Amino acid sequence: MSVKLVLLKSGEQVVSDVKELVSEDKVYGLIFDRPLKVMTDTGIYLAEEGLHNPDKLSVRLESWIALSADKQMVVPKDWIVTYVEPVKELLEMYGECTDGDSDAYQVSFTEE
């Protein structure tokens, strides 16, 4: 498997170990292993002197389907716009979040 940054038809960006789902030499979709949704914020805001646009991009990773017990998910081919190699920093973030340890990928939440 290899880690890819995937753009979905919904506009979501997901980083995951990706494997093609193939049958009789035809690709039917992708299998995501431990997918995380990529959330970005450019930090653009309105100030008295006009729009302020810092040069930095804030990135955070969130569970793609937060309440799923599954670590692998199949995505049909028609939902994939494209997939690319992630930049080094995103690859490192993904590695830190998944850590190769099955317990590191746990989602915790509080019920009210």
C-alpha positions as CSV (number, residue, x, y, z in Angstrom):
1,M,0.0,0.0,0.0
2,S,1.0,3.6,-0.4
3,V,-0.3,6.8,1.3
4,K,-2.2,9.1,-1.1
5,L,-4.1,12.3,-0.9
6,V,-7.5,11.6,-2.5
7,L,-10.0,14.2,-3.7
8,L,-13.5,12.9,-3.6
9,K,-16.5,14.0,-5.6
10,S,-17.9,15.6,-2.5
11,G,-14.9,18.0,-2.3
12,E,-13.4,16.2,0.7
13,Q,-9.7,15.6,0.8
14,V,-8.7,12.3,2.5
15,V,-5.3,11.0,3.2
16,S,-5.0,7.3,3.6
17,D,-3.1,4.1,2.7
18,V,-4.7,3.3,-0.6
19,K,-5.1,0.1,-2.5
20,E,-7.0,-0.3,-5.8
21,L,-10.0,-2.7,-5.8
22,V,-9.4,-4.7,-9.0
23,S,-11.4,-7.5,-10.6
24,E,-10.5,-9.0,-14.0
25,D,-8.1,-6.2,-14.7
26,K,-10.8,-3.5,-14.1
27,V,-10.5,-1.0,-11.2
28,Y,-13.8,-0.7,-9.3
29,G,-12.7,1.6,-6.5
30,L,-10.2,2.2,-3.9
31,I,-9.8,0.7,-0.5
32,F,-8.9,3.3,2.2
33,D,-6.9,1.9,5.2
34,R,-7.1,4.3,8.2
35,P,-8.4,7.3,6.3
36,L,-8.2,10.8,7.7
37,K,-10.0,13.8,6.4
38,V,-7.7,16.8,5.7
39,M,-9.0,20.1,7.0
40,T,-7.3,23.3,5.8
41,D,-7.7,26.9,6.8
42,T,-6.0,29.8,5.0
43,G,-6.6,32.2,7.8
44,I,-8.1,34.9,5.6
45,Y,-10.0,37.4,7.7
46,L,-11.4,40.9,7.3
47,A,-9.6,43.7,9.1
48,E,-10.2,47.4,9.1
49,E,-7.6,47.9,6.3
50,G,-9.2,45.1,4.2
51,L,-8.7,41.4,3.7
52,H,-5.7,40.0,5.4
53,N,-4.3,36.9,3.8
54,P,-1.3,35.3,5.7
55,D,1.1,33.1,3.8
56,K,0.6,30.1,6.0
57,L,-1.9,27.3,5.6
58,S,-3.3,25.6,8.8
59,V,-3.8,21.8,8.4
60,R,-5.4,19.3,10.7
61,L,-6.5,15.7,10.3
62,E,-9.8,14.3,11.5
63,S,-11.4,10.9,11.4
64,W,-13.1,10.5,8.0
65,I,-16.1,8.6,9.4
66,A,-15.7,9.3,13.1
67,L,-18.0,6.7,14.5
68,S,-17.1,3.7,12.4
69,A,-15.4,0.8,14.0
70,D,-13.9,-0.2,10.5
71,K,-10.4,0.7,9.7
72,Q,-10.8,-0.1,6.0
73,M,-13.4,1.4,3.7
74,V,-14.2,0.9,0.1
75,V,-14.9,3.9,-2.1
76,P,-16.5,3.4,-5.5
77,K,-14.4,4.6,-8.5
78,D,-17.1,7.1,-9.6
79,W,-16.6,9.0,-6.3
80,I,-12.8,9.5,-6.9
81,V,-11.9,12.7,-8.7
82,T,-8.1,12.1,-8.4
83,Y,-5.4,10.9,-6.1
84,V,-1.9,12.3,-5.7
85,E,1.2,12.0,-3.7
86,P,0.9,14.1,-0.5
87,V,3.5,16.7,0.4
88,K,6.1,15.5,2.9
89,E,4.6,17.4,5.8
90,L,1.2,15.9,5.3
91,L,2.8,12.4,5.0
92,E,4.6,13.0,8.3
93,M,1.3,14.2,10.0
94,Y,-0.5,11.1,8.8
95,G,2.3,8.8,10.0
96,E,2.2,10.5,13.5
97,C,-1.6,10.1,13.6
98,T,-1.6,6.4,12.6
99,D,1.8,5.5,14.0
100,G,1.6,2.0,12.6
101,D,-0.1,1.1,15.9
102,S,-3.7,-0.1,15.7
103,D,-4.5,1.5,19.1
104,A,-3.2,4.9,17.9
105,Y,-6.1,5.1,15.5
106,Q,-8.8,5.0,18.2
107,V,-11.4,7.7,18.3
108,S,-12.6,8.9,21.7
109,F,-15.7,11.0,22.4
110,T,-17.9,12.1,25.2
111,E,-21.6,11.4,25.2
112,E,-23.8,14.0,26.9
